[in-house]
Amino acid sequence: SKEHFVLDVSRSPASAEDTDTINMDTLNFGGGSSEDLGPTLALGGSTEVSGVTERVPVATVYGLAQNGLHVRELGQDTWRWTPMRQRVEVRHGDTIAVILVSPPKSTEPGPQRDLEDAEAECKLGLEIRNL
């Protein structure tokens, strides 16, 4: 099938240059001086609170094929399987498997379950990255 999955990408927040300052949540400190600490609230991307970084979803994806879809989160060693039409949030660094085989070096499609890296090989995938 030509239609494997649907990727719905979230709109990124407007850049600081395009934002009308009267309607902003907060303003930059220092007016651009060398001591400028940046905006008082972070916009988009990852957020960090007490040393813990939270990865913000940038899109949702769902499989159109009967076999569903495998997605691997950044830094994980498991391909998560989801059934057809079940939405999954993806973040920067995550990979969506387009062609996943199991066992590795075979031509058999990955089964409809979660798979460890040692059980599967992604022949073709889509990694979510910043533009």
Contacts in CASP RR format, 6 or more apart in sequence:
PFRMAT RR
TARGET T0000
AUTHOR 0000-0000-0000
METHOD contacts of the structure
MODEL  1
SKEHFVLDVSRSPASAEDTDTINMDTLNFGGGSSEDLGPTLALGGSTEVS
GVTERVPVATVYGLAQNGLHVRELGQDTWRWTPMRQRVEVRHGDTIAVIL
VSPPKSTEPGPQRDLEDAEAECKLGLEIRNL
1 64 0 8 1.000
1 65 0 8 1.000
3 64 0 8 1.000
3 65 0 8 1.000
4 63 0 8 1.000
4 64 0 8 1.000
4 65 0 8 1.000
4 69 0 8 1.000
4 98 0 8 1.000
5 61 0 8 1.000
5 62 0 8 1.000
5 63 0 8 1.000
5 64 0 8 1.000
5 65 0 8 1.000
5 69 0 8 1.000
5 96 0 8 1.000
5 98 0 8 1.000
6 61 0 8 1.000
6 62 0 8 1.000
6 63 0 8 1.000
6 64 0 8 1.000
7 59 0 8 1.000
7 60 0 8 1.000
7 61 0 8 1.000
7 90 0 8 1.000
7 96 0 8 1.000
7 126 0 8 1.000
8 59 0 8 1.000
8 60 0 8 1.000
8 61 0 8 1.000
9 58 0 8 1.000
9 59 0 8 1.000
10 57 0 8 1.000
10 58 0 8 1.000
10 59 0 8 1.000
12 44 0 8 1.000
12 58 0 8 1.000
13 43 0 8 1.000
13 44 0 8 1.000
16 28 0 8 1.000
16 39 0 8 1.000
16 43 0 8 1.000
21 27 0 8 1.000
25 41 0 8 1.000
26 39 0 8 1.000
26 40 0 8 1.000
26 41 0 8 1.000
27 39 0 8 1.000
27 40 0 8 1.000
28 36 0 8 1.000
28 38 0 8 1.000
28 39 0 8 1.000
29 36 0 8 1.000
29 37 0 8 1.000
29 38 0 8 1.000
29 39 0 8 1.000
29 40 0 8 1.000
30 36 0 8 1.000
30 37 0 8 1.000
44 56 0 8 1.000
45 55 0 8 1.000
45 56 0 8 1.000
45 58 0 8 1.000
45 92 0 8 1.000
46 53 0 8 1.000
46 54 0 8 1.000
46 55 0 8 1.000
46 56 0 8 1.000
46 92 0 8 1.000
47 53 0 8 1.000
47 54 0 8 1.000
47 56 0 8 1.000
48 54 0 8 1.000
55 74 0 8 1.000
55 91 0 8 1.000
55 92 0 8 1.000
56 91 0 8 1.000
57 89 0 8 1.000
57 90 0 8 1.000
57 91 0 8 1.000
58 90 0 8 1.000
58 91 0 8 1.000
58 92 0 8 1.000
58 128 0 8 1.000
59 89 0 8 1.000
59 90 0 8 1.000
59 128 0 8 1.000
60 87 0 8 1.000
60 88 0 8 1.000
60 89 0 8 1.000
60 90 0 8 1.000
61 69 0 8 1.000
61 71 0 8 1.000
61 87 0 8 1.000
61 88 0 8 1.000
61 90 0 8 1.000
61 96 0 8 1.000
62 69 0 8 1.000
62 82 0 8 1.000
62 84 0 8 1.000
62 85 0 8 1.000
62 86 0 8 1.000
62 87 0 8 1.000
62 88 0 8 1.000
63 69 0 8 1.000
63 82 0 8 1.000
63 84 0 8 1.000
63 85 0 8 1.000
63 86 0 8 1.000
64 84 0 8 1.000
64 85 0 8 1.000
65 84 0 8 1.000
66 84 0 8 1.000
67 84 0 8 1.000
67 109 0 8 1.000
67 110 0 8 1.000
67 112 0 8 1.000
68 81 0 8 1.000
68 82 0 8 1.000
68 83 0 8 1.000
68 84 0 8 1.000
68 86 0 8 1.000
68 112 0 8 1.000
69 81 0 8 1.000
69 82 0 8 1.000
69 84 0 8 1.000
69 88 0 8 1.000
69 96 0 8 1.000
69 97 0 8 1.000
70 79 0 8 1.000
70 80 0 8 1.000
70 81 0 8 1.000
70 82 0 8 1.000
70 96 0 8 1.000
70 97 0 8 1.000
70 100 0 8 1.000
70 110 0 8 1.000
70 115 0 8 1.000
70 120 0 8 1.000
70 122 0 8 1.000
71 79 0 8 1.000
71 80 0 8 1.000
71 82 0 8 1.000
71 88 0 8 1.000
71 90 0 8 1.000
71 94 0 8 1.000
71 95 0 8 1.000
71 96 0 8 1.000
71 97 0 8 1.000
72 78 0 8 1.000
72 79 0 8 1.000
72 80 0 8 1.000
72 94 0 8 1.000
72 95 0 8 1.000
72 97 0 8 1.000
72 122 0 8 1.000
73 80 0 8 1.000
73 91 0 8 1.000
73 94 0 8 1.000
74 91 0 8 1.000
74 92 0 8 1.000
74 93 0 8 1.000
74 94 0 8 1.000
77 116 0 8 1.000
77 117 0 8 1.000
78 114 0 8 1.000
78 115 0 8 1.000
78 116 0 8 1.000
78 117 0 8 1.000
79 97 0 8 1.000
79 100 0 8 1.000
79 114 0 8 1.000
79 115 0 8 1.000
79 116 0 8 1.000
79 117 0 8 1.000
79 120 0 8 1.000
79 122 0 8 1.000
80 88 0 8 1.000
80 114 0 8 1.000
81 111 0 8 1.000
81 112 0 8 1.000
81 113 0 8 1.000
81 114 0 8 1.000
81 115 0 8 1.000
82 88 0 8 1.000
83 112 0 8 1.000
90 96 0 8 1.000
90 128 0 8 1.000
91 128 0 8 1.000
92 128 0 8 1.000
92 129 0 8 1.000
92 130 0 8 1.000
93 127 0 8 1.000
93 128 0 8 1.000
93 129 0 8 1.000
94 127 0 8 1.000
94 128 0 8 1.000
95 122 0 8 1.000
95 125 0 8 1.000
95 126 0 8 1.000
95 127 0 8 1.000
95 128 0 8 1.000
96 125 0 8 1.000
96 126 0 8 1.000
96 128 0 8 1.000
97 122 0 8 1.000
97 124 0 8 1.000
97 125 0 8 1.000
98 124 0 8 1.000
98 125 0 8 1.000
98 126 0 8 1.000
99 122 0 8 1.000
99 123 0 8 1.000
99 124 0 8 1.000
99 125 0 8 1.000
100 109 0 8 1.000
100 110 0 8 1.000
100 115 0 8 1.000
100 120 0 8 1.000
100 121 0 8 1.000
100 122 0 8 1.000
100 123 0 8 1.000
101 107 0 8 1.000
101 108 0 8 1.000
101 109 0 8 1.000
101 110 0 8 1.000
101 120 0 8 1.000
101 121 0 8 1.000
101 123 0 8 1.000
102 108 0 8 1.000
102 109 0 8 1.000
102 110 0 8 1.000
102 111 0 8 1.000
102 115 0 8 1.000
102 119 0 8 1.000
102 120 0 8 1.000
102 121 0 8 1.000
103 119 0 8 1.000
103 120 0 8 1.000
103 121 0 8 1.000
104 118 0 8 1.000
104 119 0 8 1.000
104 120 0 8 1.000
104 121 0 8 1.000
105 121 0 8 1.000
110 120 0 8 1.000
END
